[in-house]
Amino acid sequence: MALGMTVADVRERVSYGELLDWMAYTEEMGPLNGHVRVEWAIARAVAPFLKDVTPRDLMAWPKEAPKPATPDEVFGVLMDAARKNKKD
C-alpha cells in the first residue's frame, strides 16, 4: 500500500476477508515492518530456551496499553518515594 493512503482508501481496496488473512499472517509470522521482523525472528529463536515465554513476551511490538494507575496506586508511589527520601 502506498504512503499517504487514508483509511477510506484502504477500506475501498481491502476486503474484510483479506484483512483477516493479513491479521492471521502477522499473528503467525510477525510484523510486516522489516526492522521489527528482525526482532521477531530473534524472539522466535530465543523463546524455546526460556521457561514459560512466548516470542510475543520478548517483543516491544505489539504491547497492550498499560492500564491507568488508580489514585491509590499513585499515592502509594509518592509515599514510598517520600519515605525513601526521608531515610537518605
N, C-alpha and C positions, 0 to 999 in steps of 0.2 A: 504494500500500500504506500502511496506517495505521501510525503510530508505535507502538512497543511490541509489534510482531509478533515472535514467536520464529522461529527457523529452522524448527522443526517446522511452524508455521503457514504459512510461505512454501512449504515442500515440499508441503503439502497443496493449496495454491491454485495453484501454478505448475507446469506440466508441464515435462519436460525439453526438449521441442521449443520451448516458449515461452521458456525460459531461453536456449536457443541463439539464438533470434531477437533477444532483448534484447541478448545479447552481441555479435551481429553489428551491430546498430543502433548501440550505443555505440562499437564499433570504427570504424565509418564516420563517424558523426555527432558523436561526442564524448560527454562525460559527461552524466548526467541532471540534476545539480545546476546550478541556474541561474547561480550565481556563477562556477562553473568553466566553464560553457558560453561565457561572455563571453571568458574567457581562451583557450578553444579556438578561438573564431571569430577572434580576433586572430592566434593562431598559424597558423591556416589561411591567413589573408590575407598574412602576412609570409613564410612558408616558401618560396613560389616565388621570392622575390627573394634568397634566401640559397643558397649553394652547398652541396650535399650535406646539406641539413637537411630533416627532416620536421616537421610540426606537433607530433608527439609529443616530438621532441627539445627543443622550446621550452616544454613544459608541465611544471608541477610535479606534475601528475597524469597518469597513474599512473607512478610510477617504480619500478624494481626495487629491492629492498632491497640496500643496499651489502653487499659481501662482507666478512666479518670479517677484520680485519688479522691477519697472522701474527706470531708473536713477533719474527721478524727484522725485519719492517716497523716494528713498534713501537720496537724497539731502535734502528733507523736514524733514526727521527724524533727520539727522545730524544738520540741522539748529535749529530745536526745542530743541535738546539736548544742543547746544551751547548757545541758549537763556536762557535755564533753569540754566545752569552752571554760566552764567554771572550774573543772579539775585542773586545767592547764594553767 
